[in-house]
Amino acid sequence: MFALDKKKIIDSLRDLPEKTTLEEAMERLYLLAKIEKGIKQADEGQCISHEEAKEKMEKWLK
């Protein structure tokens, strides 16, 4: 599991509208976690080039 800073979690929840559902809050935190994980992976060089992504997409869409 990927850990988030408490401050980022609180800031993200503060940005939600006053009236929101638990599901919306959970979706926001899940999205934040995925973004942070992706940034970490990119910083560590665990990513593919744009060209490689296009090639994979072409195969998937056939």
Residue pairs with C-beta under 8 A, 6 or more apart in sequence:
2 33
2 36
2 37
2 40
4 29
4 32
4 33
4 36
8 32
8 36
9 29
9 32
12 28
12 29
12 32
13 25
13 28
13 29
15 28
16 24
16 25
16 28
41 47
48 56
